[in-house]
Amino acid sequence: MSCGCFCIPNWSEGKNSRKQRETAEFATGDVRLFSYNSLRSATSNFHPSNRIGGGGFGVVYKGVLRDDTPVAVKCLSAESSQGTNEFVTEIKMISRIRHPNLVELIGCCVEDSNRALVYEYMENNSLATSLLGSKGKHIFMDWSKRAVICLGTAAGLAYLHEEVKPYIVHRDIKASNVLLDGNLQPKIGDFGLAKLFPDNVTHLSTRVAGTIGYLAPEYALLGQLTKKADVYSFGVLILEIVSGRSSTKAAFGEDLMVLVEWTWKLWKEERLLDVVDPELTDYPQEEVIRYMKVALFCTQAVARQRPNMKQVIDMLSKDVHLNEQALTEPGVYRGRNTSKAGASSDDTSSSQRNRAKQLENPDVTSTKVDSPTETQMFPR
């Protein structure tokens, strides 16, 4: 037995009616429409015990449909106008793409002021919870499982960057947006910040959104978004998977370095194995070192020197030669309120901006979307 409504409700007049109609327009494509009551029933009236995640957009609940299909219901916060835009974006993005390493959108609810997205349920939550989270929810993952997660996530990103037309930049690749099924197979989720790239456009100048710790410096400081911003975030993600530590919550060494900086320092000192998660007591050292070197290639300060995702897959999955002599120092964005070794945040931000401008490529073709500002970060 199926559940949900199969027609758009009549909208009441009001200040939100235009946005509701716009959302309805996008929701009438390839996605299934659910009534709000059906989602309340599936989640036991959105009971707190069914809560499995949340952020600036609202809360995610586990639910079970009337046909016994488990789902994840992402409810949009009624107070968030930013969330409304993200909701519409996510419907447009996900409804037209299918890939084994992308979370499947089952349907949505656009009833009165209630808006929700219904996804396939991922039994092992996110990488942030299962690998980097607290001991209560931690899952031990040997190296073979971690390598599969790296490669699967890379395959999903390569599909978005190279096979979808127009191609898609996710903009928020991070551990909490890599979801894991019952077999610990990874699927990229949360496309609320994603951007479509028109043909013949190499970068967009746009308002900065994403999560500090994963932001490529040229994007964080100049608002210049390219596929290489996702590549940078993926490089950070590899290091988190190898180390078992979060790039956003931990500081390393006496200078309180971020994870990318610390890895670079240890690479220069030929001590890369110090990065490896102590839980990994038996692993192929050469392969793990190669993964970390690939992460360093992905996080280089100069965007055009980073590999594309298809090259990343080859570098991870094949025993290819990595030209380490071409490897350059990673770029790091700390945010305005953090600094290193006693430097003031203003000094740090100024230095970062100057460095980013030096790395800017004046020959690329761009489209301006919104006025960029380095303070408009949206941790999610």
Protein Blocks (a to p, Z undefined) as FASTA:
>chain_A
ZZddfbdcdddedfklmmmmmmmmmmmmmbccddfklmmmmnoooiaklpgbdcfklccd
ddddfkopacddddddfklmklmmmmmmmmmmmmmgccfkbccdfbdcdehjbccddddd
dfklpfklmmmmcfklpccddfklmmmmmmmmmmmmmmmmmmpccdddeklacfklmccd
fkopacdehjllgccddehiabdcdddeddehjacfklmmnopacfklmmmmmmmmmmmm
mnopafklccedjkopafklmmmmmmmnopmmmmpcfklmbdcfklmmmmmmmmmmmmgf
blklpccfklmmmmmmpccdddfklpccddddebjkbceehiafklmmmmmmmmmmmmpc
fkbccddfbdcdfklccdZZ
